Amino acid sequence: MSRKSKKKQRSKKTAPAPEQMLLDYLAPDWQAKYTLCFQSNLQPLTTQIMQRAQSDSRVDSFSFDKTVSNRIQQKCRILQEEQPLSIEWNALCDSDFPESKYDAALLPLSEQYSDEYVRDLTFSAFHCLQIGGILTIASPRIKDYDYHKFLKSLFSKVTRIVSDFGIIYQGKKQKSLSNKKDFLDETVIRDGDHLLHAFTQPGVFSHRRPNQSARALTNLMELSDKTTILNVNCGSGIVAFVAAARHETATVHAIDSNARAVKCTEQGIARNHLSNLRVELHKEGEGIVPETYDYVLACKSYFTSEDQGEAFLQMSLRALKPGGLLQFSTKQYQWYANRLLDLFTDVAIDGSTHHFMLSAKKPVQATSDL
């Protein structure tokens, strides 16, 4: 590795999160009457802004993810108990930004966001501002010619401050745009005699790209009629659509913590006329009645940590009836395969070079938390 690459890696490790970049940029006495904080993670943006807010003001946290939103809500309650603040606050979760008109919006952007997602978030934050409202953005990206040009199309003046760790942008809304751009995408999937429609938005897994993980699972999964099927982390709903279309007498329940994913699945259910399928928004690990399902289906494309993998397997054990079957696709199967042998029976692996499907039965006398 070159010296320049090593320096770049060290810089990334020490770089502050975009949320912290926003807090560092805003003056300690910065104040706004109505503030919106976009939160995609648990960085303490909203709670820090609450402590800076003036009396009788309001701070709203907004997230697409129910798990994140609930955790932020807990943190805000704890803060309110520890140091009572004379402000209003809300922890909001929805598929679209609030329609309230704020006089300040804070938008931290991740380096992992696609260009389309960044524009979608920026449009959404812009639209929720009142005239005269100020949008402040923190981006870890340094190369920003196209994005800077895009911001100039929204604001008459854009303040741009570059550092070693990213860029801060700030603009005041002078006028409203007539129409908000729609980033919804529709695709058609053939499954046997069925043509199934699926919708995605930026922030929903595999937006505008073939969902190879879902295809690997639907190609290999085995289901039966007159059964109950749970699709965890359903995303745009492709796996649930295939299950419901193949087995019209089965009852399919899809859940996700992402409000946009749930909205896309709802649109797909209506478009495909699937009366045996319902979808619900729940934070991770909730919304499941123990020992209710004959099958649990999931796409676990990326293995993030052993803790998350363990939580998924324990949740599957709780959800399945004794003898029920877990089937999921993944790119990295080694840890899952070893742990499945401890918790389940009849463990099997199938698939190709890039995507594998793992299946395993819940023992009649299952033991969790081994």
C-alpha positions as CSV (number, residue, x, y, z in Angstrom):
1,M,0.0,0.0,0.0
2,S,1.4,3.4,-0.9
3,R,2.2,6.1,1.7
4,K,-0.6,8.3,0.3
5,S,-3.2,5.4,0.7
6,K,-2.1,4.7,4.2
7,K,-2.4,8.4,5.1
8,K,-5.9,8.4,3.6
9,Q,-7.0,5.4,5.6
10,R,-5.7,7.0,8.9
11,S,-7.6,10.2,8.0
12,K,-10.8,8.2,7.6
13,K,-10.4,6.5,10.9
14,T,-9.9,9.9,12.7
15,A,-12.5,11.9,10.8
16,P,-15.5,13.1,12.8
17,A,-19.0,11.8,11.9
18,P,-21.0,14.1,9.7
19,E,-23.3,14.7,12.7
20,Q,-20.3,16.0,14.7
21,M,-19.2,18.1,11.8
22,L,-22.6,19.9,11.9
23,L,-22.3,20.4,15.7
24,D,-18.8,21.7,15.4
25,Y,-19.9,24.2,12.6
26,L,-22.9,25.6,14.4
27,A,-22.1,28.2,17.0
28,P,-22.7,27.2,20.6
29,D,-25.4,29.8,20.9
30,W,-27.0,28.7,17.6
31,Q,-30.8,28.8,17.9
32,A,-33.9,28.2,15.8
33,K,-37.5,28.1,16.6
34,Y,-38.4,24.9,14.7
35,T,-35.5,22.5,13.9
36,L,-35.5,19.2,12.0
37,C,-32.6,16.8,12.5
38,F,-32.2,13.9,10.1
39,Q,-30.9,10.8,11.8
40,S,-29.9,7.6,10.1
41,N,-27.9,6.4,13.1
42,L,-27.5,6.9,16.8
43,Q,-25.0,9.8,16.7
44,P,-26.1,12.4,19.4
45,L,-27.3,15.1,17.0
46,T,-30.8,15.6,18.2
47,T,-30.0,15.5,21.9
48,Q,-27.1,18.0,21.4
49,I,-29.4,20.4,19.5
50,M,-32.1,20.1,22.2
51,Q,-29.5,21.3,24.8
52,R,-28.8,24.4,22.6
53,A,-32.4,25.2,21.8
54,Q,-34.0,28.2,23.2
55,S,-37.1,28.1,25.4
56,D,-40.5,27.4,23.7
57,S,-38.8,26.0,20.6
58,R,-39.2,22.6,19.0
59,V,-36.7,20.0,17.9
60,D,-37.8,17.1,15.7
61,S,-35.7,14.0,15.0
62,F,-36.6,12.3,11.8
63,S,-35.6,8.8,10.5
64,F,-36.7,6.3,8.0
65,D,-35.7,3.5,10.4
66,K,-38.1,2.6,13.3
67,T,-35.2,1.1,15.3
68,V,-33.2,4.3,15.1
69,S,-36.2,6.4,15.8
70,N,-37.2,4.5,19.0
71,R,-33.6,4.6,20.3
72,I,-33.4,8.4,19.7
73,Q,-36.8,8.8,21.5
74,Q,-35.3,6.9,24.5
75,K,-32.3,9.1,24.5
76,C,-34.4,12.3,24.4
77,R,-36.6,11.1,27.3
78,I,-33.5,10.4,29.4
79,L,-32.1,13.8,28.6
80,Q,-35.4,15.4,29.5
81,E,-35.4,13.6,32.9
82,E,-31.8,14.4,33.7
83,Q,-32.0,18.1,32.8
84,P,-35.6,19.4,32.3
85,L,-35.8,21.5,29.1
86,S,-38.6,23.9,28.3
87,I,-38.8,22.8,24.7
88,E,-41.0,20.5,22.6
89,W,-39.4,17.5,20.9
90,N,-40.6,14.6,18.7
91,A,-38.9,11.4,17.3
92,L,-40.6,10.9,14.0
93,C,-40.4,7.9,11.6
94,D,-42.1,7.8,8.2
95,S,-41.4,7.0,4.6
96,D,-41.3,10.8,3.7
97,F,-40.0,13.9,5.5
98,P,-42.5,15.7,7.7
99,E,-44.8,18.3,6.0
100,S,-44.2,20.8,8.8
101,K,-42.5,24.0,7.8
102,Y,-39.2,24.3,9.8
103,D,-36.9,27.3,10.0
104,A,-33.8,25.1,10.2
105,A,-33.0,21.6,9.0
106,L,-29.8,19.7,9.7
107,L,-28.8,17.0,7.1
108,P,-25.7,14.7,7.8
109,L,-24.8,12.7,4.7
110,S,-23.0,9.4,4.8
111,E,-20.2,8.5,2.3
112,Q,-22.1,5.3,1.5
113,Y,-25.1,7.1,0.2
114,S,-25.7,7.0,-3.6
115,D,-25.8,10.2,-5.5
116,E,-29.5,9.7,-6.1
117,Y,-30.2,9.2,-2.4
118,V,-28.2,12.3,-1.5
119,R,-30.3,14.4,-3.9
120,D,-33.5,12.8,-2.7
121,L,-32.6,13.7,0.9
122,T,-31.6,17.2,0.0
123,F,-34.8,17.8,-2.0
124,S,-36.9,16.5,0.9
125,A,-35.1,18.6,3.5
126,F,-35.5,21.7,1.2
127,H,-39.2,21.1,0.8
128,C,-39.8,20.9,4.6
129,L,-38.3,24.4,5.1
130,Q,-40.4,27.5,5.3
131,I,-39.4,30.5,3.2
132,G,-36.3,32.0,5.0
133,G,-35.5,28.6,6.5
134,I,-31.9,27.5,6.6
135,L,-30.6,24.1,5.5
136,T,-27.2,23.0,6.8
137,I,-25.5,19.9,5.3
138,A,-22.4,18.0,6.3
139,S,-20.9,15.7,3.7
140,P,-17.7,13.6,4.1
141,R,-17.1,13.8,0.3
142,I,-14.5,16.1,-1.0
143,K,-15.2,15.8,-4.7
144,D,-18.5,17.7,-5.0
145,Y,-18.7,19.6,-8.3
146,D,-22.0,18.1,-9.3
147,Y,-23.6,18.3,-5.9
148,H,-22.5,21.9,-5.4
149,K,-24.0,22.8,-8.8
150,F,-27.2,21.0,-7.7
151,L,-27.4,23.0,-4.5
152,K,-27.0,26.2,-6.5
153,S,-30.1,25.3,-8.4
154,L,-32.0,25.3,-5.0
155,F,-30.5,28.3,-3.3
156,S,-29.5,31.7,-4.6
157,K,-26.4,31.6,-2.4
158,V,-24.6,28.5,-1.0
159,T,-22.0,28.8,1.7
160,R,-19.4,26.1,1.3
161,I,-16.7,25.4,3.9
162,V,-14.1,22.7,3.1
163,S,-12.0,20.8,5.7
164,D,-9.8,17.8,5.7
165,F,-12.8,15.7,6.7
166,G,-15.5,16.9,4.4
167,I,-17.6,19.9,3.4
168,I,-20.3,22.0,5.2
169,Y,-23.0,23.6,3.0
170,Q,-25.5,26.1,4.1
171,G,-28.3,27.8,2.1
172,K,-31.4,29.9,2.9
173,K,-34.6,29.0,1.1
174,Q,-35.8,32.0,-0.9
175,K,-38.5,30.3,-3.0
176,S,-40.5,27.1,-3.2
177,L,-40.2,24.6,-6.1
178,S,-43.3,23.8,-7.9
179,N,-42.9,20.0,-7.9
180,K,-40.9,17.7,-5.7
181,K,-38.9,15.2,-7.8
182,D,-40.1,11.6,-7.6
183,F,-37.3,9.0,-7.2
184,L,-39.7,5.9,-7.2
185,D,-38.6,3.1,-9.4
186,E,-40.8,0.1,-10.7
187,T,-39.4,-3.2,-11.9
188,V,-41.1,-6.3,-13.1
189,I,-40.0,-9.8,-12.0
190,R,-41.1,-13.0,-13.8
191,D,-41.7,-16.0,-11.5
192,G,-43.1,-18.9,-13.5
193,D,-46.4,-17.7,-14.9
194,H,-46.5,-14.7,-12.6
195,L,-45.3,-11.2,-13.6
196,L,-44.8,-9.4,-10.3
197,H,-44.2,-5.6,-9.9
198,A,-41.9,-4.3,-7.2
199,F,-41.2,-0.7,-6.2
200,T,-38.1,0.9,-4.7
201,Q,-37.0,4.3,-3.5
202,P,-33.5,5.6,-2.5
203,G,-32.6,4.1,0.8
204,V,-34.4,0.8,0.1
205,F,-32.0,-2.1,-0.6
206,S,-31.1,-2.7,-4.2
207,H,-32.8,0.5,-5.6
208,R,-32.6,0.5,-9.4
209,R,-30.4,-2.7,-9.3
210,P,-31.3,-6.4,-9.6
211,N,-31.8,-7.8,-6.2
212,Q,-29.5,-10.9,-6.6
213,S,-29.9,-11.9,-3.0
214,A,-33.7,-12.1,-3.3
215,R,-33.5,-13.9,-6.6
216,A,-31.1,-16.5,-5.1
217,L,-33.6,-17.1,-2.3
218,T,-36.7,-17.3,-4.4
219,N,-35.0,-19.7,-6.8
220,L,-34.2,-22.2,-4.1
221,M,-36.8,-21.7,-1.3
222,E,-39.3,-24.5,-0.7
223,L,-42.7,-23.6,0.7
224,S,-46.1,-25.3,1.2
225,D,-49.8,-24.3,0.8
226,K,-51.9,-23.5,3.9
227,T,-48.9,-22.4,6.0
228,T,-47.8,-19.2,7.7
229,I,-44.8,-17.5,6.3
230,L,-42.7,-14.6,7.8
231,N,-40.5,-12.5,5.6
232,V,-38.0,-10.6,7.8
233,N,-36.3,-7.4,6.6
234,C,-38.6,-7.6,3.5
235,G,-37.1,-4.6,1.7
236,S,-39.1,-3.9,-1.5
237,G,-41.1,-7.1,-0.9
238,I,-39.9,-9.3,-3.7
239,V,-39.5,-12.5,-1.6
240,A,-42.9,-11.9,0.0
241,F,-44.5,-11.3,-3.4
242,V,-43.2,-14.6,-4.8
243,A,-44.2,-16.5,-1.7
244,A,-47.7,-15.1,-1.8
245,A,-48.2,-15.6,-5.5
246,R,-46.9,-19.2,-5.5
247,H,-49.0,-20.2,-2.5
248,E,-52.3,-18.4,-2.6
249,T,-53.6,-20.4,0.4
250,A,-50.6,-19.5,2.6
251,T,-50.6,-16.5,4.9
252,V,-47.6,-14.3,4.3
253,H,-46.5,-11.6,6.9
254,A,-43.7,-9.2,5.9
255,I,-41.9,-6.9,8.3
256,D,-39.2,-4.3,8.1
257,S,-37.8,-1.5,10.3
258,N,-37.4,0.8,7.3
259,A,-40.6,2.9,6.7
260,R,-39.7,3.4,3.0
261,A,-39.3,-0.4,2.5
262,V,-42.8,-0.9,4.1
263,K,-44.3,1.7,1.8
264,C,-42.8,0.1,-1.3
265,T,-44.0,-3.3,-0.2
266,E,-47.5,-1.9,0.4
267,Q,-47.5,-0.5,-3.2
268,G,-46.4,-3.9,-4.5
269,I,-49.2,-5.7,-2.6
270,A,-51.8,-3.4,-4.2
271,R,-50.2,-3.6,-7.7
272,N,-50.0,-7.4,-7.6
273,H,-53.4,-7.9,-5.9
274,L,-52.0,-10.1,-3.2
275,S,-54.8,-10.5,-0.6
276,N,-52.8,-13.2,1.4
277,L,-49.9,-10.8,2.2
278,R,-49.7,-8.0,4.8
279,V,-46.7,-5.8,5.7
280,E,-45.9,-4.0,9.0
281,L,-43.4,-1.5,10.3
282,H,-41.6,-2.7,13.4
283,K,-38.2,-2.0,15.0
284,E,-35.7,-4.9,14.9
285,G,-36.8,-7.9,16.9
286,E,-40.4,-6.7,17.4
287,G,-43.7,-7.6,15.7
288,I,-43.3,-11.3,16.0
289,V,-45.7,-13.6,17.9
290,P,-43.6,-16.6,19.2
291,E,-44.0,-20.0,17.6
292,T,-46.4,-18.7,14.9
293,Y,-44.8,-19.4,11.6
294,D,-44.0,-22.5,9.5
295,Y,-41.4,-20.7,7.5
296,V,-39.1,-17.7,8.1
297,L,-37.5,-16.1,5.0
298,A,-34.8,-13.4,4.9
299,C,-32.1,-11.9,2.7
300,K,-28.9,-11.4,4.7
301,S,-26.7,-10.2,1.9
302,Y,-23.9,-8.9,4.2
303,F,-22.6,-10.3,7.5
304,T,-22.1,-7.2,9.7
305,S,-21.3,-8.7,13.1
306,E,-21.7,-11.9,15.2
307,D,-24.1,-10.0,17.5
308,Q,-26.5,-9.1,14.7
309,G,-26.2,-12.6,13.2
310,E,-27.0,-14.1,16.6
311,A,-30.0,-11.8,17.1
312,F,-31.4,-12.8,13.7
313,L,-31.0,-16.6,14.5
314,Q,-32.6,-16.2,18.0
315,M,-35.5,-14.2,16.5
316,S,-36.0,-16.9,13.9
317,L,-36.1,-19.6,16.7
318,R,-38.7,-17.6,18.6
319,A,-40.9,-17.0,15.5
320,L,-40.9,-20.6,14.1
321,K,-43.2,-23.4,15.3
322,P,-41.3,-26.5,16.4
323,G,-40.2,-28.2,13.2
324,G,-40.5,-24.9,11.3
325,L,-38.0,-24.1,8.5
326,L,-35.7,-21.1,8.3
327,Q,-34.5,-20.2,4.8
328,F,-32.2,-17.2,4.0
329,S,-29.7,-16.1,1.4
330,T,-26.3,-14.6,2.2
331,K,-22.9,-13.9,0.6
332,Q,-21.0,-14.9,3.7
333,Y,-22.2,-18.2,5.1
334,Q,-19.4,-19.5,7.2
335,W,-20.4,-18.1,10.6
336,Y,-24.1,-18.7,10.0
337,A,-23.4,-22.4,9.0
338,N,-21.4,-23.1,12.2
339,R,-23.9,-21.4,14.4
340,L,-26.9,-23.1,12.8
341,L,-25.4,-26.4,13.7
342,D,-25.6,-25.4,17.4
343,L,-29.2,-24.1,17.3
344,F,-31.1,-26.0,14.5
345,T,-31.3,-29.4,12.8
346,D,-31.2,-30.5,9.1
347,V,-28.8,-27.6,8.2
348,A,-28.2,-27.4,4.4
349,I,-26.3,-25.0,2.1
350,D,-27.1,-24.4,-1.5
351,G,-26.2,-21.8,-4.1
352,S,-23.6,-20.4,-6.4
353,T,-20.3,-18.5,-6.1
354,H,-21.8,-15.2,-4.9
355,H,-25.1,-16.0,-3.1
356,F,-25.9,-19.0,-0.9
357,M,-29.1,-20.2,0.6
358,L,-29.0,-21.7,4.0
359,S,-31.9,-23.7,5.4
360,A,-32.4,-25.2,8.9
361,K,-35.3,-26.7,10.9
362,K,-36.2,-25.6,14.4
363,P,-35.9,-28.6,16.8
364,V,-39.1,-29.9,18.3
365,Q,-37.5,-29.1,21.7
366,A,-35.6,-25.9,20.8
367,T,-33.1,-24.3,23.1
368,S,-32.2,-20.7,22.6
369,D,-29.3,-18.6,23.9
370,L,-26.9,-21.5,23.8
